[in-house]
Amino acid sequence: MNLSRHLTARPIRSLLLVTTVLLLVGGLLAGVLFGSSAHAALAGRPAAPKPTIVLVHGAWADSSSWSGVISRLQRDGYTVLAEPNPLRGLASDAAYLSAFIKQRTTGPVVLVGHSYGGAVITDAATADPTVKALVYVDAFAPAQGESVLGLQSTVPGGPDPASLFDTVLYPGAPAGDADLYLKTPVVLQDFATGLSAGQAEGIAATQRPVTLAALTAPSSAPAWKTIRSWYVLGTQDKIIPPSLQLMMAQRAHSDITRVAAGHLSLVTAPGAVTSVILAAASTVR
């Protein structure tokens, strides 16, 4: 028996055993410390990219209404784009959004609409394979042939449009069309509930108008028939009655989250709205 060879082999086998154990422990620690992206890298494949979140504001608002939601989504590592909704006509607004998505995003998209913006995302996403999830926030989700004002008129005892709007005839408008502004008392008492008096007055002063044609135009084939959707339902909304919101959300088979907020839950409850958007984004692969 060669004793020197035997004594030399034992340390080598021990060293190999220790090395194997250390590699296994290191792999486990990498998974715990760095999560699925590290696991994917160790497995030789990149982690799936997060979807881009595209936010679409409604009438009488602008992209700044999403500020509280944007900051929260960005902290979670999402790319966020707030599209400047033209508010000129449903078909043209949807076409603009479709072009915006094609030219400003890569990869999957979660599309989020507030109020009239819900009608816009409903029409825009139908033929866009990159849109993987829809989120409605106190929003219209029309079926084919329905309009925003037509849906409002289905609510018994709903307000007369003449009591809501101030009209401004804009140059080059088609016959019968006009820009619509909410009357200041409507903003203060119904539209901007949950905000301070100063904030509500600021919204009344800076509101962006929507055309009458946009609110009366019939919707095309709805994207919610083929794309999974989520719905944030403001239980204190005085602009889109909660009963109407519930009907639209149930019809679309949306995942419904009720929030004790008025029409501007994206401003007054941005954390709750963000949570629903994150839930939708988590399903996108």
Stockholm file with secondary structure:
# STOCKHOLM 1.0

chainA/1-285         MNLSRHLTARPIRSLLLVTTVLLLVGGLLAGVLFGSSAHAALAGRPAAPKPTIVLVHGAWADSSSWSGVISRLQRDGYTVLAEPNPLRGLASDAAYLSAFIKQRTTGPVVLVGHSYGGAVITDAATADPTVKALVYVDAFAPAQGESVLGLQSTVPGGPDPASLFDTVLYPGAPAGDADLYLKTPVVLQDFATGLSAGQAEGIAATQRPVTLAALTAPSSAPAWKTIRSWYVLGTQDKIIPPSLQLMMAQRAHSDITRVAAGHLSLVTAPGAVTSVILAAASTVR
#=GR chainA/1-285 SS CCHHHHHHHHHHHHHHHHHHHHHHHHHHHHHHHHHHHHHHHHTTSCCCCCCEEEEECCTTCCGGGGHHHHHHHHHTTCCEEEECCCCSCHHHHHHHHHHHHHHHCCSCEEEEEETHHHHHHHHHTTTCTTEEEEEEESCCCCCTTCCHHHHHTTSTTCCCGGGTEEEECCTTCCTTCCEEEECHHHIIIIITTTSCHHHHHHHHHHCCCEEHHHHHSCCCSCGGGTSCEEEEEETTCSSSCHHHHHHHHHHTTCEEEEESCCTTHHHHCHHHHHHHHHHHHTTCC
#=GC SS_cons         CCHHHHHHHHHHHHHHHHHHHHHHHHHHHHHHHHHHHHHHHHTTSCCCCCCEEEEECCTTCCGGGGHHHHHHHHHTTCCEEEECCCCSCHHHHHHHHHHHHHHHCCSCEEEEEETHHHHHHHHHTTTCTTEEEEEEESCCCCCTTCCHHHHHTTSTTCCCGGGTEEEECCTTCCTTCCEEEECHHHIIIIITTTSCHHHHHHHHHHCCCEEHHHHHSCCCSCGGGTSCEEEEEETTCSSSCHHHHHHHHHHTTCEEEEESCCTTHHHHCHHHHHHHHHHHHTTCC
//
